[in-house]
Amino acid sequence: MCLICGWMYDEAAGDPDHGIPPGTRWADVPMNWVCPECGARKEDFEMVQI
């Protein structure tokens, strides 16, 4: 989950609009990827249990 805006990355959905195909594990998302909602860096995300 993005600590800035609360957007949640879903591994099943990925982020295809920004080059991350569905099924991409969080660990495999590149470090230069940014939150599609607010532009926060990957390091500004925290794992949360749903």
FENJOTA-V359631 format. One record per pair of residues at least 6 apart in sequence whose C-alpha atoms are under 7 Angstrom apart, sorted by sequence separation. I is the first residue (numbers start at 1). J is the second residue. D is the distance in whole Angstrom. If there is no record, write none. Layout:
i->I j->J d->D
i->I j->J d->D
This chain:
i->1 j->7 d->6
i->2 j->8 d->6
i->14 j->20 d->5
i->15 j->21 d->6
i->16 j->22 d->7
i->34 j->40 d->5
i->35 j->41 d->6
i->1 j->8 d->4
i->14 j->21 d->5
i->15 j->22 d->7
i->34 j->41 d->5
i->1 j->9 d->6
i->14 j->22 d->4
i->33 j->41 d->7
i->34 j->42 d->6
i->13 j->22 d->4
i->14 j->23 d->6
i->33 j->42 d->6
i->12 j->22 d->5
i->13 j->23 d->6
i->14 j->24 d->6
i->11 j->22 d->7
i->12 j->23 d->5
i->31 j->42 d->6
i->11 j->23 d->5
i->11 j->24 d->5
i->11 j->25 d->5
i->11 j->26 d->6
i->7 j->37 d->7
i->5 j->38 d->7
i->4 j->40 d->7
i->3 j->44 d->6
i->2 j->44 d->6
i->3 j->45 d->6
i->2 j->45 d->4
i->3 j->46 d->7
i->1 j->45 d->5
i->2 j->46 d->7
i->1 j->46 d->5
i->1 j->47 d->6
i->1 j->48 d->6
